[in-house]
Amino acid sequence: MTLESYARFLWEAEIVQVRTAPPWFRWASGKESPVYVDHRRLLSYPRWRAWVVQALESRLRGAPSFRSVVGVATGGIPWAAWLSAHLGLPMGYVRPEPKGHGLGRQVEGLPAPIGPVLLIEDLLSTGGSLHKAAQALEAGGFPIAAAVVLWSYDVPGPLPFGFPLYALLTFPQAVAFWEKAGWLSSEARTFLLNWHRAGFQLYL
């Protein structure tokens, strides 16, 4: 099992879906996109789940040290649980907003700051949700050592983070693997990479 075979699996299992003509997918941000990633479907594949956890550990070699793993709700929660169990570390998660009842917490699972922490999200596009989660953690006294994502669109230009970011697989890597497999024509590849370079703008 390699990164290339993983990228092919994502395509074959329709965890990543690609369109080169309308109707486009709509992201949670409201932006229209020719690409949609549904990591929830990845949860149904135990063999690949285990590979992802080990691959994340390998990807983080050389990263700043951390003492706990925090998932961004909801996509990052299962990966934070599996990775923290694999590493023998405490685990928590961070909500988009403070809880509306009970103790009103936004950071759950960690009773007190145990830092520095590793922040994990399943997907990174513009970086908005990860940035919001990082702000909540830092406001709660949880310093962030680094962040890791399963899939990054690898947005051109700087991201609003003051910590290192690691990605298991990037969009340009996946496109190269899919073209090598014969699943993307040269026209489709050009279309997707132009969309990526334009900052996710569709030109019809």
N, C-alpha and C positions, 0 to 999 in steps of 0.2 A: 504494500500500500504506500503510495507516494502522493505528493501534492498534485501531480498531474492526474493520477487515477482518482483522487478525491474530486478534482474539478470536473472530471468526466462523470463521476457518480452524481454530482449535484445536478448536472444537465439531464442525465438519464432518469433520475428519480423525480425530475421536475421540481426540485427544490429551488433551483434558479430557472426562471422562464424568460425568454427573450422574444421580443416582437420587433419587426423592422417596418411595420406599417400600423396605422390605427386599427382598432382602438388601443390606446396606450394604457398602461397600468397607472394607478394613482397611488402615490405614497401617502403616508399619514400627514405629511406636511402640506398636502394638496398639490404638490408638483407632479406633472405627468412624466412618465418614464417608459422607455422601451424594455426595461429590465425590472424584474421583481424577484426578491429573495425571500423564501418562506422557511426559515430555520426550524419552525415548529415541526415540520415534516421530518426533519433530521432526527428528532427524538425517537422515532420509530425504528431506527436502525442501530441496534446495540453495538455491532462490530465497528461501524463507522464512528459512533459516539466515543467508544474507547480509543480509537485512533486519534480523533480530534483532541481529546484530553492529553494524550501523550505528545501530540504534535505541538500543542500549546506550551507544554512544559519545555520542549526543545526550543521553541521559538523564544522563550523567555530567558534562555541561558545568556548570561551576560547583562541581564536587566538589573536595575537597582534592587536591592533586597527588600522584601516585604514580609509582613507578619500575619496578614489575613487577606482574604479574598472577598470582594464585594461585587455582587452582580447588579446591573441596572435592570429594574423591573420593566417588563416581565421577561424579555428575551434573554437577558444575561443571567437570570437566576439559576436555571439548571446547570449551566456551564460553571458558574461559581461554585455550586454544590459539588459537582463531580471533580473539578480541579482542586478544590480545597481538601476534599477527601483523599485524593491522590497524593497531595503534598503533606497531608497531616496538619492542616492549618485551620484556624477558626474561619467561619463564613458568615456573611451577612448580605443584605441587599438594601438598595436605596430606591424609594418611591419617587414618582414625578413630583408629588406634593405631600406635605405632612398628612398623616392619617386624620380623618375627620372625626374620630371617636377614640375611646380608650385613652392611651397616653399621648396621642397626637404625634407619634414619632414619624420621621421621614426616613431615618436610617434604622433598619430592623436587624435583629440577630446578634449584634455586637453590643453588649451592655455598657461598654465604656470604650473610649478611643484605644484601639490596638493598632498602632501604626508603626511604620507606614503601610498602606494597604495597596493591593492590586485591584484595580477597577476593571471589570469585564463586561463587555456588551457584545451582542451577537452580530451587530451590523453597524457600520459607520458610513454615512453619506455626507451630509454637511457638517456633522459634529454637534448639532444642537442638543440632542438628548444626553450625549456624553458630557458635554460642557455643563449642562444643568445639574446632572448628577454629581459632577466633580465639585461644583459650587456648594451643593448641599452637604457633601461630605466635609469639605474644608471648613464650612461654617459650623459644623458639629464637632470640630476638633480632630477630624480624621485626615491626617496628611496622606497624600497620594504619591506612591513611589513611581507607578507606571500604570498604563492601561493597555489592554489587549482586546482585539476583536477577532471574530471568526472570519468576517468578510469586510473589506474596506473598498469603497469606490475609488480611493486614492485620489481625492480631490486635488487638482493642481493648486499650488499656493499654500501659504501657512495656515495652520489650524489654531484655534484659540485655546491651546493647552500649555500649561507650564510644566508638563511632565512628558516623559517619553511614551510614544504610542507604538505598539507592535500589532501586526496583522498576520493572521494565518494565511489568508489568500486575498489578493487584490483583484479588482476588476480587470485591469490590463493583463495580468497573468492568466486569468481565466479565459479571456478572449483569445490569447495566444494558444492555449491548450485546446480550445474548442475548434479553432481554425486548423490546427495540426491534425485533429481527429476527423476533419472533413465535414464538420457540422455547420460551419459558417462559410459562406462564399466571401470572396474578396470584397464585394460590394457591401455585404452585411458588416464585415469587419470594419471597413472604412466608415460606414454610417455610425456604428457604435463608438468607435474611437473619436470621431468628430464630435459626437454628442458629449462624450466624456471631457474632451479638451475644451469644449465651449461652456463648461460648468453646468452640465445637465440641461442645456437649452435645446429644444427640438426645433429644427428648421424644416418645415414641410415643403 
